[in-house]
Amino acid sequence: MDNLIQYLGTPRIFTEVLNYLFQHQDGSGLILTKTESGSWVVQDSRGYVPHQYLYASSEEIQRETADYLAYPMGTDTLLLSSIPVEGPALQTVVKVLEIQELYRTSEKQSETISKLVYSITGIETILNTILEPVEREEMIGTLNDAMGELLLSFTVLYRRGDNGYVRLRTHGLSVPPAQLKFSHANANPLDFSFPVDLKKNPLFPEWNQLSDFRGLYGIPIIMEEVVQYVIIAGKNEAYGESDQSILEGLTRVISKIIEYYMLKEEVELKEKAVEKSNFQLLSFFKGFQYLSAQESVSDKINVIQDMYHELFQPSVVLPYYKKNWSQILWPFPENDQYPALYVKFVSCWDVYHLDKKTEREAFIDDFGNAEDLLAVLEKERRYPTLATILRSGDGDVLSLLLFEHFPSGDYEFLKMLNVLSGLSLHDYFNRSEIKKLENTYENVMKTFQKVNELYVEVRKTIGLSDFYETAGNFFTNQFQISGFYLLFSNEDKRILLPEETEPLIQEKLLQHFNDKTEEIWIDYLPEKDAVLYTVPVSFKEKRLFIALESRDESKTDFLIQLLRLGFKDLLARIIFD
């Protein structure tokens, strides 16, 4: 009896109770206490070796100890004895264990209070850290680790992926599942909006296979009505009521933190957007003033390139521009790397998203040599994603700009800038003497008349040499063509007229001869400040190349367009017939 009094309030009391009951008689027994989570823990035993230390329920204990007599001692203590316990001995044990239970209740309350104090302190620390300038995902990772610390648990953070939740961060556990598969229950915020006991509701089968953990909770992090992250919190023993309260409280805190952080990000984005808009408008105002002061088209394009690069910050800005009212677009600055483009249709799009198949194909269809240009850029590891047009007031294409990594939120500002920049170029062409009468209806009719005259003259020719001489003289006199060339194949032998064609021209023509497309090639010849137009012709399975060397002028462009639209076929029929 003295030992019972001496060890009250200590774990030793359970040993002393069993010694007291069985010291004078042959019997065995054990004492179990109920945990906060509802399971039963073996405190001590005498004369009996229990099959396990922890039992999930009293029914499980009864199945194992069916031959033993059960004596409940209050609500949270159970005595099992192989022999009856009666009279004064039972009364004494009941009183002793009731007092012991009071001690345990007091300890549990103290433990709960300690947990709550620790959690409150931890929450205070968390709230202080969210004001630090960290990335959202880093902040969520910190919350994951903090939850593990405050719950004295392990935590694993998963991020939503294409086919499931992918492990992002681990705290307190060595090898958790790397991925969790989607299901309607675990991916739908309506079904998975608050902590779920995964031992009772198996939302993630990958974790159900890990039976060592008696406590396991899934905590969703919802953003924009989507479960974007999941925290798995668990430990070897089941979560008690106080743990569950702390868990729910932490979840609410985390939800509010996420809401605050998203609101903070939204405000910051709006502030940045306002700052960016102010910067763009100011830069555009100054840039447009400078643009209007330029006296040459090349200077204007140079300013436009700098202005667009400054305003939109793309990784690449590649301008193409017209030198006059022809349909040829030249790279800026001019070089022999990028081919000249020609405008097939004035009614082309204003903007092409080149990373979209349909729009990329439309861009290639609308501009001659566009496919060759994209191929050259890809060899240089440049991949333009956007092409946009600068037009005159009446819709003529004056410039083409290609961008890589253009910011998607600036399309509206881009359209406004395109209109004003196009009008500035239009004003230059209108004020210059380049236009003159070249772009008038009268000039177009004169070109038609001259081409008709050419057709009449070459029909009278006999033989290839006569055709070449007649056509060459006509092109020289009527269109100021500085060079006229014919290239075709006869019995696998390539024939070039004139035979004394300079090597540079030969190289360009032979290069194009191997290309099977029907596009017009436009080659800039910087040594001669001229342009070589090469027009492929097919007639009765025969191929012919008509090449004209000239300056970039509108009347030449009209001639090339007539050749492209069918006049080349008439000339080929005369040659081959």
C-alpha positions in Angstrom: 0.0 0.0 0.0 2.9 2.4 0.8 4.2 1.9 -2.7 0.8 2.7 -4.2 0.8 6.0 -2.4 4.4 6.7 -3.1 4.2 6.3 -6.8 0.9 8.1 -7.5 1.2 10.4 -10.4 4.1 8.5 -12.0 4.1 5.7 -14.7 5.5 3.4 -11.9 2.0 3.3 -10.4 0.7 0.8 -12.9 3.5 -1.7 -12.0 2.7 -1.3 -8.3 -1.0 -1.9 -8.9 -0.3 -5.2 -10.6 2.2 -6.2 -7.8 -0.5 -5.3 -5.2 -3.1 -7.5 -6.9 -1.0 -10.6 -7.6 1.7 -10.6 -4.9 -0.2 -13.1 -2.8 -2.1 -15.1 -5.4 -1.2 -16.7 -8.7 -2.6 -14.6 -11.5 -1.7 -12.4 -14.4 -3.0 -9.1 -15.8 -2.3 -5.9 -17.7 -3.3 -2.2 -17.5 -4.1 -0.1 -20.6 -4.8 3.6 -20.9 -6.8 5.4 -23.6 -5.0 7.9 -25.8 -6.4 11.2 -27.1 -7.0 9.6 -30.5 -9.0 6.7 -29.0 -6.5 3.9 -29.2 -5.3 2.0 -26.1 -1.7 1.8 -24.9 -0.3 -1.0 -22.7 1.1 0.7 -19.6 2.3 -2.5 -17.9 1.6 -6.3 -17.6 2.4 -9.1 -15.2 2.4 -12.8 -16.1 1.2 -12.0 -19.6 3.0 -10.8 -22.8 0.7 -8.7 -25.0 0.8 -9.2 -28.7 1.3 -5.5 -29.4 1.9 -2.3 -27.5 -0.9 -0.2 -29.1 -4.4 -1.3 -29.8 -6.8 0.5 -32.1 -9.9 -0.3 -30.0 -11.2 -2.0 -26.9 -12.8 -4.7 -29.1 -9.4 -5.6 -30.4 -8.1 -6.0 -26.8 -11.1 -8.2 -25.9 -10.5 -10.5 -28.9 -6.9 -11.1 -27.7 -7.7 -11.4 -24.0 -11.1 -13.2 -24.2 -10.2 -15.3 -21.0 -9.5 -12.2 -18.9 -11.9 -10.3 -16.8 -12.2 -6.6 -17.7 -12.4 -3.9 -15.1 -12.9 -0.3 -16.4 -11.3 2.2 -14.1 -12.9 5.5 -15.1 -13.2 6.4 -18.8 -9.6 6.1 -19.9 -8.1 3.2 -17.9 -8.8 -0.6 -18.2 -7.6 -3.4 -16.0 -7.5 -7.0 -17.3 -7.1 -9.8 -14.9 -7.0 -13.6 -15.2 -8.6 -13.9 -11.7 -11.5 -12.1 -10.1 -10.6 -8.8 -8.3 -13.1 -8.1 -5.6 -13.7 -6.5 -2.2 -11.3 -4.1 -0.6 -8.6 -4.9 -3.2 -10.8 -3.7 -6.1 -12.0 -0.6 -4.2 -8.4 0.3 -3.5 -7.2 -0.2 -7.1 -10.2 1.8 -8.4 -9.4 4.8 -6.1 -5.7 4.7 -6.9 -6.3 4.6 -10.7 -8.9 7.3 -10.6 -6.4 9.5 -8.8 -3.8 8.5 -11.4 -6.3 9.4 -14.2 -6.6 12.9 -12.6 -2.9 13.3 -12.8 -2.9 12.1 -16.4 -5.7 14.5 -17.3 -3.8 17.4 -15.8 -0.6 16.3 -17.7 -2.6 16.1 -21.0 -4.1 19.5 -20.4 -0.6 20.9 -19.7 0.7 19.2 -22.9 -2.2 20.6 -24.9 -1.6 24.1 -23.6 2.1 23.7 -24.4 1.2 22.7 -27.9 -1.2 25.6 -28.3 1.4 28.0 -27.0 4.0 26.6 -29.3 1.6 26.7 -32.2 0.6 30.3 -31.5 4.3 31.3 -31.3 4.9 29.5 -34.6 2.0 31.2 -36.2 3.3 34.5 -35.1 6.7 33.7 -36.7 4.9 32.6 -39.9 2.9 35.8 -40.1 6.2 37.8 -39.7 7.8 35.8 -42.5 5.1 36.4 -45.1 6.0 40.1 -45.2 9.4 39.1 -46.5 9.9 39.5 -50.3 9.9 35.8 -51.4 8.5 33.9 -54.3 5.0 32.4 -53.8 6.2 28.8 -54.1 9.1 29.4 -51.7 6.6 30.9 -49.2 4.3 27.8 -49.6 7.3 25.6 -49.0 8.1 27.5 -45.8 4.5 27.0 -44.6 4.8 23.3 -45.3 7.9 23.0 -43.1 6.4 25.2 -40.4 3.3 23.0 -40.3 5.5 19.9 -39.8 7.4 21.6 -37.0 4.3 22.9 -35.2 2.4 19.6 -35.4 5.5 17.5 -34.5 4.9 15.7 -37.8 6.4 15.1 -41.1 5.0 17.1 -44.1 5.3 16.6 -47.8 4.4 19.3 -50.3 3.0 18.4 -53.7 2.4 20.7 -56.7 -0.3 20.2 -59.3 1.1 18.8 -62.6 -0.4 17.6 -65.9 -1.3 14.0 -64.7 -1.2 14.4 -60.9 0.4 16.1 -57.9 4.2 16.0 -58.1 6.4 16.1 -55.0 8.0 19.4 -54.5 9.3 19.5 -50.9 9.7 17.1 -48.0 10.1 17.8 -44.2 10.9 15.0 -41.7 10.5 12.0 -44.1 13.1 10.3 -46.2 11.3 8.7 -49.1 7.6 9.7 -49.6 5.7 8.9 -52.8 7.0 11.0 -55.8 3.6 11.5 -57.4 -0.1 11.3 -56.5 -2.6 10.5 -59.2 -5.6 12.7 -59.8 -9.1 11.6 -58.9 -12.4 13.5 -58.8 -12.3 13.6 -55.0 -8.8 14.9 -54.6 -8.7 17.3 -57.5 -12.1 19.0 -57.1 -12.2 22.0 -54.6 -15.8 21.2 -53.8 -14.8 17.7 -52.5 -11.4 18.5 -51.2 -11.6 21.9 -49.5 -10.4 21.2 -45.9 -8.1 18.8 -44.1 -9.1 15.2 -44.7 -8.2 12.2 -42.5 -6.6 9.9 -45.1 -6.9 6.9 -42.8 -10.7 7.2 -43.0 -11.0 8.7 -46.5 -8.3 7.3 -48.8 -8.0 10.2 -51.3 -4.4 9.2 -52.2 -3.9 5.4 -52.6 -0.2 5.9 -52.9 -0.1 6.8 -49.2 -2.5 4.0 -48.1 0.3 1.5 -48.9 2.4 3.1 -46.2 0.6 1.5 -43.2 3.2 2.5 -40.6 1.6 5.9 -40.2 -1.5 5.9 -37.9 -2.0 9.6 -38.3 -2.3 11.0 -41.9 -4.0 14.1 -43.2 -4.3 15.7 -46.6 -4.5 19.5 -46.7 -5.4 21.3 -50.0 -4.1 24.7 -51.0 -6.7 26.2 -53.3 -5.9 29.1 -55.7 -8.3 30.6 -58.2 -10.8 27.7 -57.5 -8.2 25.0 -58.3 -6.4 22.7 -55.9 -2.8 23.8 -56.8 -0.9 22.3 -53.9 -1.4 19.5 -51.4 0.3 19.1 -48.0 0.4 15.6 -46.6 0.9 15.7 -42.8 1.4 12.5 -40.8 3.1 10.7 -37.9 3.4 7.3 -36.4 0.7 7.8 -33.9 -2.8 8.9 -34.5 -3.7 12.6 -34.3 -5.5 13.5 -31.0 -8.3 16.1 -30.6 -5.9 18.8 -29.7 -3.7 17.9 -32.8 -6.8 18.1 -35.0 -7.7 21.5 -33.6 -4.2 22.8 -34.2 -4.3 21.3 -37.7 -7.5 23.0 -38.6 -6.4 26.2 -37.1 -3.1 26.1 -39.1 -5.0 25.3 -42.2 -7.2 28.4 -41.8 -4.1 30.5 -41.1 -2.4 29.1 -44.3 -5.6 29.8 -46.3 -5.7 33.4 -45.2 -1.9 33.7 -45.8 -2.4 32.4 -49.4 -5.3 34.8 -49.9 -3.2 37.7 -48.6 -0.3 36.7 -50.8 -2.4 36.4 -53.9 -4.0 39.8 -53.2 -0.5 41.2 -52.6 0.7 39.8 -55.9 -2.4 41.1 -57.7 -1.8 44.6 -56.3 1.9 44.5 -57.2 1.1 43.4 -60.8 -1.4 46.2 -61.2 1.2 48.7 -59.8 3.8 47.3 -62.2 1.3 47.6 -65.1 0.6 51.2 -64.3 4.3 52.0 -64.0 4.9 50.2 -67.3 2.1 52.0 -69.1 3.4 55.4 -67.8 6.9 54.4 -69.0 5.6 53.3 -72.4 3.6 56.4 -73.0 6.4 58.7 -72.0 8.9 56.8 -74.0 6.6 56.7 -77.0 6.0 60.4 -76.8 9.7 61.2 -76.8 10.4 58.5 -79.4 7.7 59.7 -81.8 9.1 63.2 -81.6 12.5 61.9 -82.5 11.0 59.7 -85.2 9.2 62.6 -86.9 12.5 64.6 -87.1 14.3 62.0 -89.2 15.0 62.9 -92.8 15.6 59.4 -94.4 13.6 56.2 -94.4 16.6 54.2 -93.0 17.0 56.7 -90.1 13.3 56.3 -89.4 13.5 52.5 -89.3 16.6 52.7 -87.0 14.6 54.9 -84.6 11.6 52.5 -84.8 13.8 49.5 -84.0 15.2 51.2 -81.0 11.8 52.5 -79.8 10.1 49.1 -80.1 13.0 47.4 -78.4 12.9 49.9 -75.5 9.1 49.7 -75.1 8.5 46.0 -75.3 11.9 44.5 -74.3 11.8 41.5 -76.7 15.0 39.4 -77.1 15.0 40.1 -80.9 13.7 42.9 -83.1 14.3 42.3 -86.8 12.9 45.1 -89.1 12.1 44.9 -92.8 11.3 48.1 -94.7 10.5 49.6 -98.1 12.9 52.1 -99.7 10.2 53.3 -102.1 6.7 52.5 -103.2 7.7 49.1 -104.7 6.6 45.8 -103.1 10.1 44.8 -101.9 10.9 44.7 -98.2 14.6 44.9 -97.3 16.2 43.8 -94.0 17.6 46.5 -91.8 20.5 46.9 -91.8 20.9 45.5 -95.3 23.0 42.3 -95.4 23.5 39.2 -97.6 22.3 36.9 -94.8 18.6 37.6 -94.8 16.7 37.4 -98.1 14.6 40.3 -99.3 10.9 39.8 -99.0 8.2 40.9 -101.4 4.6 41.6 -100.6 2.3 39.2 -102.5 -0.9 40.6 -101.1 -1.5 44.1 -99.7 -4.5 42.7 -97.8 -2.2 40.7 -95.5 -2.7 40.4 -91.8 -1.6 43.1 -89.4 -0.2 40.6 -86.8 1.0 37.0 -87.2 1.6 34.8 -84.2 4.4 32.6 -85.8 4.3 30.0 -83.0 0.8 29.1 -84.2 0.8 26.8 -87.3 -2.1 28.5 -89.2 -0.7 32.0 -88.8 2.8 30.9 -89.6 1.5 29.4 -92.9 -0.4 32.6 -93.7 2.8 34.6 -93.2 4.7 32.4 -95.6 1.8 32.6 -98.1 1.6 36.4 -97.9 5.3 37.3 -98.2 7.7 35.9 -100.8 10.9 34.4 -99.4 9.4 34.3 -95.9 10.0 30.6 -95.6 13.7 31.1 -96.5 14.0 33.9 -94.0 12.6 31.7 -91.2 14.9 28.9 -92.1 18.0 31.2 -91.9 16.8 32.5 -88.5 16.4 29.0 -87.2 20.0 28.2 -88.2 21.0 31.1 -86.1 18.9 29.8 -83.2 16.5 32.6 -83.5 12.8 31.8 -83.3 10.6 34.8 -84.0 7.1 34.4 -82.4 5.4 37.5 -83.7 5.4 39.5 -87.0 3.6 42.8 -87.3 3.0 45.2 -90.2 3.4 49.0 -90.4 1.0 50.4 -93.0 0.5 53.7 -94.8 -2.7 55.6 -94.4 -4.2 53.8 -97.5 -3.1 50.4 -96.4 0.2 49.8 -98.2 2.7 47.7 -96.4 5.7 49.9 -95.5 7.5 47.8 -92.9 7.5 44.4 -91.3 8.8 43.8 -87.8 9.7 40.4 -86.4 9.9 39.8 -82.6 11.2 37.0 -80.4 9.6 36.7 -76.9 7.1 39.5 -77.3 5.1 40.2 -74.1 1.6 39.0 -74.6 0.0 41.8 -72.5 1.2 44.5 -74.9 -0.7 43.7 -78.0 -3.1 46.6 -77.8 -0.3 49.1 -77.2 1.6 47.5 -80.2 -1.4 48.1 -82.5 -1.5 51.8 -81.5 2.2 52.2 -82.0 2.0 50.4 -85.4 -0.6 52.9 -86.6 1.3 55.9 -85.6 4.7 54.6 -86.8 3.1 53.6 -90.2 1.7 57.1 -90.6 5.1 58.6 -89.9 6.6 56.4 -92.7 3.7 57.3 -94.9 4.3 61.0 -94.4 7.9 60.5 -95.4 7.0 58.8 -98.7 4.4 61.4 -99.4 6.9 64.3 -98.9 9.7 62.7 -100.8 10.1 62.8 -104.5 10.4 59.1 -104.8 6.8 58.5 -105.3 6.2 61.0 -108.1 4.0 59.4 -110.7 5.3 55.8 -110.2 2.4 54.7 -108.1 -0.3 56.2 -110.3 -2.9 54.6 -112.5 -1.3 56.2 -115.5 2.1 54.6 -114.8 0.5 51.2 -114.4 -1.2 51.5 -117.7 2.0 52.6 -119.4 3.7 49.4 -118.0 0.9 47.3 -119.4 1.4 48.9 -122.8 5.1 48.4 -122.7 4.8 44.7 -121.8 2.3 44.3 -124.6 4.7 45.9 -127.0 7.4 43.4 -125.8 5.1 40.5 -126.4 4.4 41.6 -129.9 8.1 42.1 -130.6 9.4 38.7 -129.2 6.7 36.8 -131.1 8.5 37.9 -134.3 11.8 36.5 -133.1 13.4 33.3 -134.6 15.5 31.2 -132.3 16.7 31.7 -128.7 19.5 34.2 -129.5 17.1 36.4 -131.4 14.6 36.3 -128.5 17.3 37.1 -126.0 18.7 40.1 -128.0 15.2 41.5 -128.7 13.9 41.1 -125.1 17.2 42.3 -123.6 17.1 45.5 -125.7 13.5 46.1 -124.8 14.0 45.7 -121.1 17.1 48.0 -121.2 15.4 50.8 -123.1 11.9 50.7 -121.6 12.6 49.7 -118.0 16.3 50.6 -117.5 17.2 47.0 -116.7 21.0 46.7 -116.3 21.1 43.0 -116.8 18.9 40.3 -118.5 19.7 36.6 -118.1 18.2 33.3 -119.2 19.0 29.9 -117.6 17.6 26.6 -118.6 18.6 23.0 -119.0 19.0 21.1 -122.3 19.8 17.4 -122.1 21.1 17.8 -118.6 23.3 20.6 -119.6 22.7 24.0 -118.1 22.7 26.9 -120.5 23.2 30.5 -119.4 22.7 33.6 -121.5 24.8 35.6 -121.9 27.7 33.2 -121.7 30.1 35.8 -120.2 27.8 36.4 -117.2 29.9 37.5 -114.2 30.6 34.9 -111.5 28.5 36.6 -108.8 25.3 36.4 -111.0 26.2 32.9 -112.1 26.5 31.8 -108.5 23.1 33.2 -107.6 21.3 31.7 -110.6 22.8 28.3 -110.3 21.9 28.3 -106.6 18.3 29.0 -107.4 18.2 26.5 -110.3 18.5 23.7 -107.8 15.5 24.9 -105.8 12.3 23.4 -107.0 9.9 26.1 -105.7 8.0 28.5 -107.9 8.8 31.6 -105.8 10.5 34.7 -107.0 14.0 35.2 -105.6 15.2 38.7 -104.8 18.9 39.0 -104.2 20.5 42.3 -103.1 23.9 42.9 -104.8 25.6 45.4 -102.5 28.7 45.6 -104.8 26.5 46.9 -107.6 23.8 48.6 -105.4 21.3 46.6 -107.5 18.7 43.8 -107.2 18.6 40.5 -109.0 15.1 39.3 -109.6 14.9 35.6 -110.6 11.6 34.3 -111.9 11.2 30.5 -112.3 9.0 29.3 -115.2 7.7 25.8 -115.9 6.5 24.8 -119.4 5.9 21.3 -120.7 8.1 19.8 -117.9 10.8 22.2 -118.9 12.2 24.7 -116.4 13.4 28.2 -117.4 14.8 31.0 -115.2 14.3 34.6 -116.3 16.5 37.0 -114.3 16.5 40.8 -114.4 19.1 43.0 -112.8 17.9 46.4 -111.8 17.6 49.0 -109.1 14.8 48.8 -106.6 12.2 50.9 -108.4 8.4 50.8 -108.7 8.3 50.4 -112.4 10.5 47.3 -112.1 8.3 46.0 -109.4 5.3 46.4 -111.7 7.1 44.4 -114.4 8.0 41.6 -111.9 4.5 41.4 -110.7 3.2 41.0 -114.3 5.8 38.3 -114.9 4.7 36.5 -111.8 1.0 36.7 -112.7 1.3 35.0 -116.1 3.4 37.0 -118.5 6.4 34.7 -117.8 4.3 31.7 -119.2 3.7 33.6 -122.4 7.4 34.3 -122.8 8.2 30.6 -122.0 5.8 29.4 -124.7 7.5 31.6 -127.3 11.0 30.4 -126.2 10.2 26.6 -126.1 7.9 26.6 -129.2 
